[in-house]
Amino acid sequence: MKLVVQVKLLPTPVQAAALEATLHACNEAATWVSEVAFAYREFKNFGLRRLTYEQVKSGWNLGAQAAQHTIKKTCDAYATLRANLKAGRLGRPGSACYRRATQKPVAFRPLGAQPYDDRMLSWQIAERTVSIWTTGGRMKDVVFTASPTQLATLALYRKGESDLICQNGMWFLNATCEVPEAPLNTDPVDFLGIDLGIVNIATTSDGEIMAGRELNRIRARERSLRAKLQKKNTPSARRRLNKRRCKEARRAKDINHKIAKHVVAEAERTGRGIALEDLTGIRERVRLRKPQRATHSSWAFAQLGQFIAYKARKAGVPVVHVDPAYTSRTCAECGHIDRANRVSQARFTCRSCGFVDHADRNGSRNIRARAQELWRCGVESTAPAPPLRPRDGAGRKRSITASDARCASPGL
C-alpha cells in the first residue's frame, strides 16, 4: 500500500533561495511546455518530450531528470483535467466554469510542487539530511526534521518519487512509501458501527461519542469570527481569513486522524470489522434550511472516511459501507421504522416497543446490523486504497480545478 510521509526541511537562507529559484524555473518551464502541448494538441509524455525536451534543458538550465519530470508533470496535469471534465466536476459542457477550464492551457504556479527521483535527491536518514539538485548545482546537507515513526517508515519503506513543496514560506518533502498491509481479517467476530453526524462527529455502536459538543463550541466560535472578517472585507481581514482557514483545516485533519486511529485500533483489538455509512452524494440528496447548510457542510466527513479506510487496510481490518437510509428512524431492537421515533437530536424512543437510547448510538447499531447482513451475503471489504492524486500548482495532492488549471478544448 502506498502512503505519503511528509517531512519538514530546515534550509538556511542561502539554501532556501536556491530551492525557490529551482521551483520558479521548473514551473516556468512547465507552463511553457503546457502552451506547446496546447498548440500542438500533444498530451502524451513521449510525443511531448520530442517537442520540448531540448528547449527545456537549455532554456531554463534544467538537468536531464528535471526536464523529464517537468514534462511528465504537465502531462499528468492534463490527464487530471481530462478526468475532471469527464466526471463533471467542472460543470456541464457549455457552462461558464467548463468554458473557463477548456479555453486556455494549464498554468503552473511559481512555487508549485516539483517531483524528484533518486538521481536528484538522496536521503541520509540517520543524519537527518538530504542532498538535493537545484538549478545552481547539487546542494548537500539540507537538514530535515521528522518524528521517530516517520524516520522508521522512510528507512524501511521509502520507494519512488518525492515532491518538493513550499507552503506558506515553509519547505516540505513528500516521500512515497510502499508500506506492507496486514493480512485481511476474513472472519470478523462482529462489526463496530460508526454513525457520523453534525452534533457528534462520530458515535460508535459501543456508545462512545468522539468529538461532540466541546468541538462544536469551537466550530461555532470560528464560524462567528469568520463571518465578521468576511463582512469587514479589508486586506488585513482577508489575510486573517486565510490564516484562520489553514488553522481550521489543520484542526479538522488532526481530529479526523485521532478518530480514525482510535476506531481502527479498537476494531483490531476486538477482532471486529468497521461499518461506515456510504455518504456519497449526500449534499445533493439532502434538503436543508439555509441556517443548517453551513453546519452540514463544514466538516470533512469524506476525509474521515479515507483516514479510516487506509488505516484499516494497513491493520487488516475489514471495512463495509452500508446504505444509511432510515438508520436514524429505525429501532435497533425491534426494527420498527417511524419518523416519530426520533424525539430529538439526542433522544430515540421507539413508538412500537418503547426502547429508549441515545439517537446516535441507536443509528450506529443499525449500521452495524446492516454490515453484518452484507458480510453474511458475501460482501468483501470495501475499503479503497488511499488516493495518490496528481499535484496541483501548489503541490497539494488533489485534483486540478478550474481555478488552478486551464485547458485547451473539450476534446482533450
C-alpha positions as CSV (number, residue, x, y, z in Angstrom):
1,M,0.0,0.0,0.0
2,K,1.4,3.4,-1.0
3,L,1.5,6.1,1.7
4,V,3.0,9.6,1.7
5,V,5.3,10.7,4.5
6,Q,5.8,14.4,4.8
7,V,8.9,15.8,6.4
8,K,9.8,19.4,7.0
9,L,13.0,20.8,5.6
10,L,15.0,23.4,7.6
11,P,17.1,25.1,5.0
12,T,19.5,28.0,5.6
13,P,18.5,31.3,3.9
14,V,21.0,30.6,1.1
15,Q,19.6,27.1,0.6
16,A,16.0,28.4,0.7
17,A,16.8,30.9,-2.0
18,A,18.3,28.1,-4.2
19,L,15.2,25.9,-3.7
20,E,12.9,28.8,-4.5
21,A,14.9,29.6,-7.7
22,T,14.6,25.9,-8.7
23,L,10.8,25.8,-8.3
24,H,10.4,29.1,-10.2
25,A,12.5,27.7,-13.1
26,C,10.7,24.3,-13.2
27,N,7.2,25.7,-13.1
28,E,8.0,28.4,-15.7
29,A,9.3,25.6,-17.9
30,A,6.2,23.5,-17.2
31,T,3.9,26.4,-18.2
32,W,5.8,26.8,-21.5
33,V,5.5,23.0,-22.1
34,S,1.8,23.3,-21.4
35,E,1.5,26.0,-24.0
36,V,3.3,23.8,-26.6
37,A,1.0,20.9,-25.7
38,F,-2.0,23.1,-26.2
39,A,-0.8,24.4,-29.5
40,Y,0.2,21.0,-31.0
41,R,-2.6,19.0,-29.3
42,E,0.0,16.6,-27.9
43,F,-0.7,15.5,-24.4
44,K,1.3,12.2,-24.2
45,N,4.6,12.1,-22.5
46,F,6.8,10.6,-25.3
47,G,5.4,12.9,-28.0
48,L,5.6,16.0,-25.9
49,R,9.2,15.2,-24.9
50,R,10.2,15.1,-28.5
51,L,8.8,18.6,-29.0
52,T,10.1,20.3,-25.8
53,Y,13.0,18.3,-24.2
54,E,16.0,20.1,-25.6
55,Q,14.4,23.6,-25.2
56,V,13.5,22.9,-21.6
57,K,17.1,21.8,-20.8
58,S,18.8,24.7,-22.4
59,G,16.2,27.5,-21.8
60,W,15.8,27.0,-18.0
61,N,19.1,25.4,-17.1
62,L,17.4,22.1,-16.0
63,G,19.2,18.8,-15.8
64,A,18.0,15.8,-17.8
65,Q,16.0,14.3,-15.0
66,A,14.4,17.6,-14.0
67,A,13.4,18.3,-17.6
68,Q,11.8,14.9,-18.0
69,H,9.9,15.3,-14.7
70,T,8.7,18.8,-15.7
71,I,7.3,17.4,-19.0
72,K,5.7,14.5,-17.2
73,K,4.2,16.8,-14.6
74,T,2.5,18.7,-17.5
75,C,1.1,15.5,-18.9
76,D,-0.3,14.5,-15.5
77,A,-2.0,17.9,-15.1
78,Y,-3.8,17.5,-18.4
79,A,-4.7,13.9,-17.6
80,T,-6.2,15.1,-14.3
81,L,-8.1,17.9,-16.0
82,R,-9.4,15.4,-18.6
83,A,-10.7,13.2,-15.8
84,N,-12.4,16.1,-14.0
85,L,-14.1,17.2,-17.2
86,K,-15.3,13.6,-17.9
87,A,-16.6,13.2,-14.3
88,G,-18.5,16.6,-14.5
89,R,-16.6,18.2,-11.6
90,L,-16.1,21.3,-13.7
91,G,-19.7,21.7,-14.8
92,R,-21.6,20.6,-17.8
93,P,-20.3,21.3,-21.3
94,G,-21.2,24.8,-22.3
95,S,-21.3,26.2,-18.7
96,A,-19.2,29.1,-17.7
97,C,-17.0,27.0,-15.4
98,Y,-16.5,24.4,-18.1
99,R,-15.5,27.0,-20.7
100,R,-13.0,28.7,-18.3
101,A,-11.4,25.3,-17.8
102,T,-11.2,24.4,-21.5
103,Q,-10.2,27.7,-23.2
104,K,-6.6,28.1,-22.0
105,P,-3.7,25.8,-21.4
106,V,-2.8,24.6,-17.9
107,A,-0.8,27.2,-15.9
108,F,1.5,26.3,-13.0
109,R,2.1,28.5,-10.0
110,P,5.7,29.8,-9.5
111,L,6.1,27.7,-6.3
112,G,4.2,24.6,-7.5
113,A,5.5,21.2,-6.3
114,Q,8.3,19.5,-8.3
115,P,8.9,15.8,-8.3
116,Y,12.3,14.4,-7.5
117,D,13.6,10.8,-8.1
118,D,16.6,9.1,-6.5
119,R,19.0,10.6,-9.1
120,M,18.1,14.1,-8.0
121,L,17.5,13.5,-4.3
122,S,19.3,11.3,-1.8
123,W,18.4,10.7,1.8
124,Q,20.8,10.4,4.8
125,I,18.1,9.4,7.3
126,A,20.5,8.7,10.2
127,E,21.9,12.2,9.9
128,R,18.5,13.7,9.0
129,T,19.8,15.5,5.9
130,V,19.2,15.3,2.2
131,S,21.3,16.1,-0.8
132,I,19.1,17.7,-3.5
133,W,19.5,19.0,-7.0
134,T,18.9,22.7,-7.7
135,T,19.4,24.9,-10.8
136,G,22.6,26.2,-9.1
137,G,24.1,22.8,-8.6
138,R,23.8,19.9,-6.1
139,M,23.1,21.1,-2.6
140,K,24.2,18.9,0.3
141,D,23.4,18.7,4.0
142,V,19.9,20.2,3.9
143,V,18.5,19.4,7.3
144,F,15.1,18.0,7.7
145,T,13.0,17.1,10.8
146,A,10.6,14.2,11.3
147,S,9.1,12.1,14.1
148,P,10.7,8.7,15.0
149,T,7.8,6.9,13.4
150,Q,8.3,8.8,10.1
151,L,12.0,8.1,10.2
152,A,11.4,4.4,10.6
153,T,8.9,4.4,7.8
154,L,11.3,6.3,5.5
155,A,14.2,3.9,6.3
156,L,12.2,0.8,5.7
157,Y,9.6,1.5,3.0
158,R,10.6,4.6,1.0
159,K,10.2,3.9,-2.7
160,G,9.7,6.1,-5.7
161,E,9.5,9.8,-6.1
162,S,9.4,12.6,-3.6
163,D,7.8,16.0,-4.1
164,L,9.5,19.3,-3.1
165,I,6.8,21.7,-1.7
166,C,6.8,25.3,-0.5
167,Q,3.8,26.2,1.6
168,N,3.4,29.5,3.5
169,G,7.1,30.0,3.5
170,M,7.9,26.5,4.8
171,W,9.6,23.7,2.9
172,F,8.5,20.1,2.8
173,L,9.4,16.8,1.1
174,N,6.6,14.4,0.5
175,A,8.1,10.9,0.2
176,T,6.2,8.0,-1.3
177,C,6.5,4.8,0.8
178,E,5.4,1.3,-0.1
179,V,4.0,0.1,3.3
180,P,3.0,-3.6,3.6
181,E,-0.6,-4.4,4.6
182,A,-1.5,-6.8,7.3
183,P,-3.5,-9.9,6.2
184,L,-7.2,-9.1,6.0
185,N,-9.3,-10.5,8.8
186,T,-11.8,-12.5,6.7
187,D,-13.7,-13.8,9.7
188,P,-14.6,-10.9,12.0
189,V,-16.5,-11.7,15.2
190,D,-18.7,-8.6,14.8
191,F,-18.7,-5.1,13.4
192,L,-18.1,-1.8,15.0
193,G,-20.8,0.6,13.6
194,I,-19.9,4.3,13.2
195,D,-22.6,6.9,13.0
196,L,-21.4,10.2,11.5
197,G,-23.3,13.4,12.5
198,I,-23.2,17.1,12.8
199,V,-23.5,17.5,16.6
200,N,-21.5,14.4,17.4
201,I,-18.9,13.8,14.6
202,A,-18.7,10.1,15.3
203,T,-20.6,7.7,17.6
204,T,-19.7,4.0,17.8
205,S,-22.1,1.1,18.4
206,D,-20.4,0.7,21.8
207,G,-21.9,4.0,22.8
208,E,-18.6,6.0,22.7
209,I,-19.0,9.6,21.4
210,M,-16.0,11.2,19.8
211,A,-15.7,14.9,19.1
212,G,-19.0,16.1,20.4
213,R,-20.3,19.3,21.9
214,E,-17.0,20.7,23.0
215,L,-15.8,20.7,19.4
216,N,-19.0,22.2,18.2
217,R,-18.5,25.2,20.6
218,I,-15.1,25.8,19.0
219,R,-16.5,25.4,15.5
220,A,-19.3,27.9,16.3
221,R,-16.8,30.5,17.6
222,E,-14.6,30.0,14.5
223,R,-17.7,30.4,12.2
224,S,-18.7,33.6,14.0
225,L,-15.2,35.1,13.7
226,R,-15.1,34.1,10.0
227,A,-18.4,35.9,9.4
228,K,-17.1,39.1,11.0
229,L,-13.9,39.1,8.9
230,Q,-15.8,38.4,5.7
231,K,-18.2,41.3,6.4
232,K,-15.2,43.6,7.1
233,N,-13.5,42.6,3.8
234,T,-10.3,44.7,4.2
235,P,-6.9,43.4,3.1
236,S,-5.9,42.6,6.6
237,A,-9.2,40.8,7.2
238,R,-8.6,38.7,4.1
239,R,-5.1,37.8,5.3
240,R,-6.5,36.8,8.7
241,L,-9.3,34.8,6.9
242,N,-6.7,32.8,5.0
243,K,-4.7,32.2,8.2
244,R,-7.9,31.0,10.0
245,R,-8.8,28.8,7.1
246,C,-5.5,27.0,7.3
247,K,-5.8,26.6,11.1
248,E,-9.3,25.2,10.9
249,A,-8.2,22.7,8.2
250,R,-5.3,21.5,10.3
251,R,-7.5,21.1,13.4
252,A,-10.1,19.1,11.4
253,K,-7.4,16.9,9.9
254,D,-5.9,16.3,13.3
255,I,-9.2,15.3,14.9
256,N,-10.1,13.1,11.9
257,H,-6.7,11.3,12.3
258,K,-7.3,10.8,16.0
259,I,-10.8,9.4,15.5
260,A,-9.7,7.1,12.7
261,K,-6.7,5.8,14.7
262,H,-8.9,5.1,17.8
263,V,-11.7,3.4,15.7
264,V,-9.2,1.1,13.8
265,A,-7.3,0.2,17.0
266,E,-10.5,-0.7,18.8
267,A,-11.7,-2.8,15.9
268,E,-8.3,-4.6,15.6
269,R,-8.1,-5.2,19.3
270,T,-11.5,-6.9,19.5
271,G,-11.3,-8.7,16.1
272,R,-14.2,-6.8,14.6
273,G,-14.7,-5.1,11.3
274,I,-15.8,-1.5,10.8
275,A,-19.2,-0.4,9.4
276,L,-19.5,3.0,7.8
277,E,-22.3,4.9,6.1
278,D,-22.0,5.4,2.4
279,L,-22.4,9.2,2.3
280,T,-21.6,9.6,-1.4
281,G,-23.7,12.5,-2.9
282,I,-25.2,13.4,0.5
283,R,-25.2,17.1,-0.3
284,E,-27.3,16.6,-3.4
285,R,-29.7,14.2,-1.7
286,V,-30.4,16.1,1.5
287,R,-32.5,19.3,1.5
288,L,-31.7,21.7,4.3
289,R,-32.8,25.0,5.6
290,K,-30.5,27.9,5.0
291,P,-29.2,28.2,8.6
292,Q,-28.3,24.5,8.6
293,R,-26.3,24.5,5.3
294,A,-23.0,25.9,6.7
295,T,-23.1,23.5,9.7
296,H,-23.9,20.5,7.5
297,S,-21.0,21.2,5.1
298,S,-18.4,22.4,7.5
299,W,-16.8,19.1,8.4
300,A,-14.6,16.8,6.2
301,F,-16.5,13.5,6.6
302,A,-15.1,12.2,3.3
303,Q,-11.6,12.8,4.7
304,L,-12.5,10.9,7.9
305,G,-13.7,8.0,5.8
306,Q,-10.5,8.0,3.8
307,F,-8.4,8.0,7.0
308,I,-10.4,5.1,8.5
309,A,-10.1,3.2,5.2
310,Y,-6.4,3.4,4.8
311,K,-5.6,2.8,8.4
312,A,-7.9,-0.2,8.3
313,R,-6.2,-1.6,5.2
314,K,-2.8,-1.2,6.9
315,A,-4.1,-3.1,10.0
316,G,-6.0,-5.8,8.1
317,V,-9.4,-4.7,9.4
318,P,-12.3,-5.2,7.0
319,V,-14.5,-2.1,6.3
320,V,-18.0,-2.3,4.9
321,H,-20.0,0.7,3.7
322,V,-23.8,0.4,4.1
323,D,-26.8,2.4,2.9
324,P,-27.6,5.0,5.6
325,A,-31.3,5.3,4.7
326,Y,-33.6,5.4,7.7
327,T,-30.9,4.3,10.2
328,S,-31.8,7.2,12.4
329,R,-35.6,6.3,12.4
330,T,-35.2,2.5,12.8
331,C,-35.4,0.9,16.2
332,A,-32.3,-1.2,16.8
333,E,-34.3,-3.6,19.0
334,C,-37.5,-4.4,17.1
335,G,-36.8,-2.8,13.6
336,H,-39.8,-0.5,13.7
337,I,-39.4,2.5,11.3
338,D,-41.1,5.7,12.2
339,R,-40.1,9.4,11.9
340,A,-41.7,10.0,15.3
341,N,-39.1,7.6,16.9
342,R,-36.5,10.4,16.7
343,V,-37.9,12.5,19.6
344,S,-35.0,15.0,19.5
345,Q,-31.4,15.2,18.2
346,A,-30.1,13.1,21.1
347,R,-33.1,11.0,22.1
348,F,-34.6,7.9,20.4
349,T,-37.8,6.4,21.7
350,C,-39.4,3.5,19.7
351,R,-43.2,4.0,19.3
352,S,-43.7,0.3,19.0
353,C,-41.6,-1.4,21.7
354,G,-40.8,1.5,23.9
355,F,-37.0,1.1,23.5
356,V,-35.1,4.2,24.6
357,D,-31.5,5.0,23.7
358,H,-29.2,7.8,22.5
359,A,-30.2,8.5,19.0
360,D,-26.7,8.4,17.5
361,R,-25.9,5.1,19.3
362,N,-29.2,3.6,18.0
363,G,-28.2,4.7,14.5
364,S,-24.7,3.1,14.8
365,R,-26.2,-0.2,16.0
366,N,-28.4,-0.2,12.9
367,I,-25.3,0.4,10.7
368,R,-23.6,-2.5,12.5
369,A,-26.5,-4.8,11.8
370,R,-26.6,-3.9,8.1
371,A,-22.9,-4.5,7.8
372,Q,-23.3,-7.9,9.4
373,E,-26.1,-8.8,6.9
374,L,-23.9,-7.7,4.0
375,W,-21.0,-9.7,5.2
376,R,-23.1,-12.8,5.6
377,C,-24.2,-12.3,2.0
378,G,-20.6,-12.4,0.8
379,V,-19.7,-8.7,0.5
380,E,-15.9,-8.3,1.0
381,S,-14.1,-5.3,2.5
382,T,-14.9,-2.1,0.6
383,A,-12.0,-0.1,2.0
384,P,-10.4,1.6,-1.0
385,A,-6.7,2.3,-1.4
386,P,-5.5,5.7,-0.3
387,P,-5.7,8.1,-3.2
388,L,-2.4,9.3,-4.6
389,R,-3.7,12.1,-6.9
390,P,-1.6,14.3,-9.2
391,R,-0.3,17.5,-7.8
392,D,-1.9,20.9,-8.3
393,G,0.0,24.1,-8.9
394,A,0.8,24.4,-5.1
395,G,2.0,20.8,-4.7
396,R,-1.0,19.6,-2.7
397,K,-2.3,16.1,-3.5
398,R,-5.6,16.9,-5.1
399,S,-7.3,17.2,-8.4
400,I,-6.8,20.3,-10.5
401,T,-9.8,22.6,-10.6
402,A,-10.8,25.4,-12.8
403,S,-9.1,28.0,-10.6
404,D,-5.7,26.2,-10.9
405,A,-5.8,24.8,-14.4
406,R,-6.9,26.0,-17.8
407,C,-7.0,23.6,-20.8
408,A,-7.5,23.9,-24.5
409,S,-10.6,22.2,-25.7
410,P,-13.3,19.7,-24.7
411,G,-11.7,17.2,-26.9
412,L,-8.8,16.5,-24.5
